[in-house]
């Protein structure tokens, strides 16, 4: 079927479904607690494995004071520069009508730089960021839950063989409950994560009090000393140290749901201090007891608190996984709206919370996550794959930030250039260090990213070629209306023909008059236009043009975070000669069968791939919430 969606910009991303402008619904304190439960699950569970993998991972450092203090200094200042300065202080100022995320930022940029020679490259970068996000969505649940459940083997080595089955069981359960919605359970996320951060901070402080000299490791000169004394191993260790900032982009992505202030409050006053205390505590423990390297996170706990810590950490890992899964649903919805992914069945599990469930994505994620667990077996093996997805997305955000600073905010070079140099240098170093892990598993997110990038760009390009092909030789709607009025019988009722563009005659209308030789009293050519903003003002939802002879051209505009409920929008629009009554309205849709050809446009294999995606796209009837007993589909063949 033809695509009745008109794309105005590139995708916008948010790691949590939105319910309008949710950040206005509560006080800063309440929203800050909610943010802790969703935004900080990923970065909050990094202490489970970050320190361990730095000194016992694929490129281990010697466990001495030079490297121990150097890594703590590197982790602390990475959190300060990447998370606090880059994301919390600067990037979060670049919101798209309250929404954040690298692709919402891309949509914002598109409003200002569309048409420039380099804008296509910026769009492709944003699409690749989406692809990397899907890779992250697959790796995060696997590494987080594995890292938590491995505590069972730390406390009871005899149970090591049960770790992977337990992890698979937890993940299967987590994905199976998605269809039921998680609105009720999600209310506990904030308080549970608040307890988690309080616990890890307390354990860290207790350890630091036993070795207070470790606090000096926060000085930046220790990181510098490490790189001067041991530059090669220090560089390799950055591949593990970056795990301390995984999830930083989530702060920006979830800004639309919680608001800028609550996220900043949560980070600066709760999450950052807790993480710093815990990392310092782990360093203090390792300086006293090097044998604790098996799991410095779990060995921070006294004997009586070991199993409670395991339960708290496991709950935090599940919450982090849940946030990423719902984020994948949200990003997919936005990508569908903006024409980068075929239509999929979207189910709303909670009207009040605005939560969605996409069965295809849920199944694909579940299979991918379980395969990763079975392939890699241990979280230390998976962290090699984790870093590339994270650092790649951060590097892309730097490019988008550069466009914002120079093209939109018009910052002076003496302000913007030093900041960009700092961000690019740090992210490039982390990315380069993670490239050394490609043989150890770093290839996984690259392969995933390239595969998803190919699918996204193939769908976008294929739709553009289809619209171009269908527009060739089309006649103006005004001319058609005059000739059709005099040559076809008119029958009572309203016919709505959905069209992908605001020009020409929809193929369904041509086929209808060719085969049925009748027209309804009122004929409406309807185009759904997705805007590059998250929400459209209801006053700007509809525009109409009277073509005469009972013909109208109607455009309905939706934001990229809105549900495209066409009947609801029509019933609130009193235009086109009167109100719309669904029982007296018929919807005519065009269903195209694609024929791959050697015509210039796309490689033949991509045309076949696009044809397969087109065949498997969800019905427009379901996607646009059309009444099933009022829809007529008319087919045709198209070459691209």
N, C-alpha and C positions, 0 to 999 in steps of 0.2 A: 504494500500500500504506500502511496506517496506520503511524504513526511509533512504533516501540517504544522510544522514548527519552524519558526524563523529565528535564527540565531543572531543575536546582536553583539555578542562578545564571547571571550573565552570563559572557562569555568571559574566558579567561586567555590571555595572549600570551607567546610566547618566540620569539626570533629564531633559534633553532636547535633541531632535534629533540633530545629528551632520552632518555637511557638510564638511567632511574632517577635516583638522586641522584649524578650524575656528579662533583660537586665533592669527593666523598670518596675518589676513586680515585687521587689523586696529590698530591704535595707542592705547596705554594703556588707555588714557582718554576716547576715544570713546568706547572701550570695557568695561571700568569700568561702564559707563552709561548703556550699554546694560546689564551688569551683574546685576545692581540694579533692572532692570525690570523683571528678571527671577529668579535669585538666592535668593534674599532677601525678596520675597513676603511673605513667611511663617513666618519667624522670625520678619519681619517688621510689620505684623498685630497683633503680640502678645500683644502690649499695649492696644488693644481693650478690652481685657478680663483678662489679667494676674493679674494685681493689684486687680481688682474687685473680682475675684474668690479667691484670697488669703485671703481676709477679709470678703467675703460674700458667699463663696462657700460651699462645702460639709463639710470641716473641718475649719471653720472660726477662724481667730485670733482676739483677742481684738484689737480695733483700738486705740492704745496708742503709745507713742513715742518709747518704748522698741521694740515693734513688728514692727512698721512702719519703723524705722531705721534699724532694724534687717533684714527685708525682702528686703529692697533696697540694703543693703550691700550684702546679699546672691545672689540676682539677678545680681548685678554688677560683683561680683567675679566669679559667675558661667559663665557669658559671657566671662570674661577674661581667666578663666582656660579652660573651655570646648571649646569655639569657637576660641578665639584668640590663646591660647597656643596649645591645642590639635589638632584642625582642621587646622587653618590657618598657624601655625608655623611648626608643625611636620607632621601630616598626609598628608597634601598637597604635601609634598616632595616625597611621595610614589606614583608616577604616573605610569600607564601602557602605555608607549609611549605617554604620554600627557593626557591620559584619567584618570578620577577619579571615585569615588563611591566605596562603600564597596565591591561590587561584582567584579568590575574591579581590586580592590586590591586583592581579592581572586584569580582571574586569574593570577595576578602577582606572588602571593605566590606559586601557583601551579607549576609555572615554576621552583621553587627552592626546594620545599619540596615534590613534588609528589613521591608517593611510600613509604613514611615514615608511621609508624604505626598510627600516629595521624592525618594524612592528611585527612582521611575520615570524621573525626569529624569536621575539619575545613570547609570542603565542605558543610556539613550539616548545620553548623552555617551560612554560606553564603546564603544557600537556605532559611533558616528561616528569615534572614535579608530581602530577597526578599519578603517573605510572609508578614512581618511586613510593608514593604513599600507599598504593596497593601492596607493594612488596613489604613495606613496613607493617601493614595490617596483617600480613601473614606471619611475619617473624615475631612481632611483639607478643602475641598470646603464647607462642611456643616457648620463647626464651624466658618470659616472665614466670609462667607457671612451672616450667622446668627448674628455674633458679630457686623458686620457693620450695617445691616438693623435694628437691635434692637435700633439704635439711633433714629429711627422714633418715637418709643414709649417713649424714654427718653424726646424728645422735645415736643411730642404731645401724652400724655397717651391714648387719645381716639382712636388712630390708632393702639394700641397694637394687636388687633385681626387680623389686616391685615399683620402683620410681616411675619408669616409663609407662607401665600399665595404668598406674594411678593418674598420671598426667593425661594420658589419652582419655581415660574415663571422665575426668573433670572437664576436659575440653569438649567432648561429645555432649555431655550434659549442658554445658554453657551454650553451645550452638543450638541444641534442641529446644531450649526454652525461649529462644529469640522470637519465635512466632507468637508466643503468648504475651509478649511485651514485658518490659522490665521497669515500668513506671513506679510500681509499688516498692520493688526492691531498691530502686535507684535512690529512694529517700534515705536509705541507710548508708549510701556510698560516702557522703561527706563525713558523718560521724565516725564511721569505721576508719577512713583514711586519717582523720584527725587523731584518733587513738594510735594508729600506726606511726605517724610522725612524732607524736609525744613519746612513744616507746623507744623508737630508734634514737631520738635525741637524748633521752635519759640514759640509755645504755652507753651512748657515746661519751656523755659527760662523766659518767662513773669511771670509764676507762681513762679518760684524759686526766682526771684528778689523780690517778695513780702514776701517770707519766706526764706531768704538766708541761715539760719542755717541748712537747710535740706542737704546741700552739705556735711556736716560732715558724713552723713549716708554712704558715699562711703568707709569709713574706715572699714577694715575687723573685727575690734574688736566689732563692733555693732552686726554682725552676731554671733560671739562667745558669746557675752553677752546674746543674745536672747536664745541660746541653753542651756546656763548654768542656766538662770533664769526660763525657761519654756521649758525643753527638749522635752516633749511629744508633745505638740501642735506645737512646732517648727518643729519637725520631720514630723508631719502630713501636715504642711503647705508647705513642700517641694514638695508635690504632685501638688500644684498650682504654686509654684515659678518656677518649671521647664518649665512652659509655656514660660518663657522669652527666652529660648534657643531652642524652637522648630524650626526646619528647619536648625539647624547647619550643619547637614550632607549634605545639599544641596550645601554648599560652595565647598565641596570636589567633590560631584557628578557632578557638572557643570564645573569642571576645564577644561575638554577637549574642551568645547565649547568656553570658554572665556579666558582661560589661567590663570596661577597661579597669576601673578602680578596684572592684573585688578581686580580680586576678592579680593586680599589683600588690594589694594588701596581703593576699594569701602567700605570694611568693616571698615578699620582703620580710614578713613578720613571722611566718610559720614554716614554709617549706625550705627556703634557703638556710635559715639557722639550723633546722633539724638535720638537713643533709650534711652541712659543714661539721656539726657536732659528731655525726655518725662516722664520717670519713676520718676525722681526727681520732675518734675512738678506735677505729680499726687500725690506724697507723700506730697508735700507742700500744695496742695489743700486740701487733706484729713486732714492734721493737722489743717488747718484753718476752713474747713467746712466738718465735718464728714458726713453730710447728702448727700454729693456728691458721696457717696459710690455706689449709684445706677449705676453710670457709670462715674467714674473719668476721663476717656478718653474724653468723649463728653462734660462734664461740665468744662473742661479746656477752651473751646471756649467761647468768649463773645457772647452775645445774637445775634448780627448782623452777626456773622460768624458760627452759629450753623448749618444751613442747607448747606452752602458750605462745611463745614467739613464732614458732612454726605455723600455728593456726592463724595468727595475726598477719604474718607475711604472706601466707597462702591466700587469705581473703583480699589483701592488697593487690596481689598478682591477678586474681580473678577480676577485680574491679578495673585494673589497668587494661586487661584484655577486653572487658565489656565496653569500655570507652572507645577502644580502637575499632571494635566491630560496629558499634553504632556510628562511628565516624565514617567507616567504609560505606554504610548505607546512605549516609547524608551526602557524601561526595558523589556517589553513584547517581543519586537523585538529581543533583545539580548538573552533572555531566550529561545525563539524559536530556534535561531541560535545554541545555545549551548545545546539543547536537554532537557530542563526542562519543556517546554510547547509544546503542539501539534501545528502543523502549523496552522496559521490563515491568513485570507485575509488581506494583508497590502497594503494600498493605499498611494501613494505619492502625497501630496497636494501642494507641492512647490519644484520644482527641485532645484532651487537656494538655498533655505533655508534648504533643506534636511528634511522637515517636513513630518511626516507620520501620518496616521489615521488608526486605527484598529477598525472596526465597532463592533465586539463582545465585546471588552474591553470597548469601549465608552458606549454601551448599558448597560453592567453590572455595570459600575461605576455610570451611571445616576440613575439606579434603586436603587442601594445601597445608594447613597447620599440622594436621595429623601426620602427613607424609614427612614434613620437616622434623617432627619429633622422632619419628621412626628412623629417619635417615641419620640424624645427628646425635641422637641418644642423650647428649649432655649439653647443658646451657653454655659451657665454655667453648664447645664446637660451634654453636649457633651465633655467639657474639661476633665471630669473624664475619658472618654475613650481615649482622645488624648494622655495623658502622657505616658501610658504604651507602645504604639507603638514607640514613640520617644525614651524613655529611654532604651527600649529593643534593638533598633538598635544601640544606642550609646554604650551599654555594649558589643555588638558583635564586634563593631569596635575596642574596647579595646583589645579583644582577637587577632584580626587580626593584630593590631599594635604591640602587644607583639611578634608575630611571625616575623614580619618585623624587629623589633629592634634586636632580638637575632639571627635569622637565616639568615637574608639578610644583614642588615647593620652592624652587629657584634659590636653593641655598648657595651661599658664597663658597667658592672653591676652597678657601682657607679653612672652612668648617667641615665641608663634606669630604674632601679628598683624604685628609688624615684618617677620618673614621672608616671610609671605604677601604683604604689601604690596610688598616688594622684588621677589619673583618675578613677581607679577601685573603690576607696572609695567614690568619689563623685557620680559616676554613679550608684553604688550599693545603695547608700542612696536614691537617687532620684527614682530608680526602686522600692525599698522596700516601699517608701512612696506612690508610685502610686498603689502598690498592695492593699493598704487599700481602694482604690476606686473601687475594683472589683465589690462589690454589687451595686455601684452607676452608673455603666456603663462601668467600666474597663474591664468587661468580653467581651465586643464587639470586641476589637482588638485581644484579645486572641483567641476567637472562630474563627474569620476571619483568623487569622494567622495560627492556627492549620489546618483549612480546606484547605487553599491554600497550606500550607506546605505538606499536604497529597497528594494533586493533583500533585504538582511539583515532589515529590519523587516517587510517583507511576508511573508517566510518564517516568522518568529517569530510574527507575529500570525495568519497563516493556520493554522499548526499548533494554536495555542491555540483558534481557532474550531472547527477540526475535532474536537478533543478534547471541546470543550463540546457540539457537536452530537451526537457519538456517545454522550456521557454522558446526554443527555436521554432519559428513558424507559427507561434500562437497569435491569435487575432485579438485586438482590443476588446475588452468586455462591453464597452459602450456600443460598438458595431454589432457584436453578437446579440445584445439585448434587443436591438431594433429589429433585426432579421428574425430572431427566434419568436418574438412576440406575434408576428404576423403569420408564421408558418407552423405553429404548434398550438394545440388545444390547451386551455388553461383549466386547472382543476382546483377545488378548494384546498386550503391548508398552506403550510409553510414548508419549503424545502431548503435545507442548509447544506451547501456543498463546501467541504473543507478544502482549503488550498494552501500550498506551502509559500506562496508569494502574493504580493499585492497587485500583480499585473497578470494579464492573460485570462484564459478561460480554463477552469479545472477540467481535467480529462473525464472525471465522473459526470460532469454536466454535458459534455459533448457526447459521451456514450449514452446517457439517459435520453437525450433528445433524438439521437440517431436510432435507438432501438425502440423506445416507448412512444416517441413523438408527442409527449405531453409535458407541460410545465405547470408547477403550482402557481397559485395566485400571487404568492410572495416567495421570491427566490433570493436567498442570502448567500453570498460568497464569503466564507468565514476563514480568516487567517489568525493563527495563534502566534503572537510575537513574544519571545522570551527576551526580557531586557537585561542589561548588564548591571542591574541593581538587585538587591535581595528581595525587596518588596516594592510593589507599585501602589501608588496612591489610588484608592477606589475611584476618585474623581477622574483619574486618567486611564481607567481600565478599558473603556470602550471609545472607539471613534467609528463614525459611519459616513458613507458617501452614497447618496441617492443616485442611481444610474438611470432612473426612469423606467417606465413600463413594468413596475413591480419588482425591479431588480435592485439589490442593495449590496454594497461591499462593506463588510464589518470586520474590524480588527479588535481582538481581545488581547490585552497586554498583561503579562504575569512576570513577577520577579523570579530569579533563579532559585529561590527558596520556597516558593509558593506552590500549592497543589493546583494543578490545572483542571479545576472542576468546571467544565464548560457549561452544563445545564444551570448550575448555580449562578454563574456570571451572566448568562443570558436572561435568567428570570429577574435579575436585578437591573437589567438594561431595558428601559422602555424607549426603544428606538426602532428603526426599520419599519415604520408605519404602525407600530403598536406593540403591546407586550407579547412575549413568547409563551405559548401554552404547549407543554411537552407532549401532551396527547394528541395535539394537532400539528406536530412538527416531525418531519422525517429528516434524518441525517444521511447524506450520501458521501461515501468514502471511496477513494481510488486505491486499488491494490495493484501495484506494479510487480510484474515478474521480470527480473533483470536477466538480460542476455549479455554475457561477457563477449567482447569483440576486440579487434585489433585497433580500434579507433584511438587516437592519442588522448591521453588523460591520466591513466594509471596502468601499471604493469598488469599483464593478464592474470597473474597469480593473485594480485591484490583485488582485481575485479571479481574473481571467483570467491575470494574471502569476503568481500563486501556482499556478494549475492547470498552467501551462506548466512551472514549476519542479518541480512534483510529478511530472509525466510524465517529466521528464528526470533525476530522481534515480536514483542507482545502486541496484541491487538490494540489499535487506536481507540476502539470502543471502550475498552477497560481503562486505558491510560487517561483518556479525557472524561471518564465517568459518564459516558453516553448511555441512555436507556437502551438495553439490548433489543427491545421489541420495536425500536424506532430507527434502526440502522439498516442501510442498504449498501452493500459493497459491490463495486463494478471494477473488473480487472482489465489490465492491458499489459503489453510487453514493451520494455524499454531497453535500448542499447546504450552503453556508455563507453 
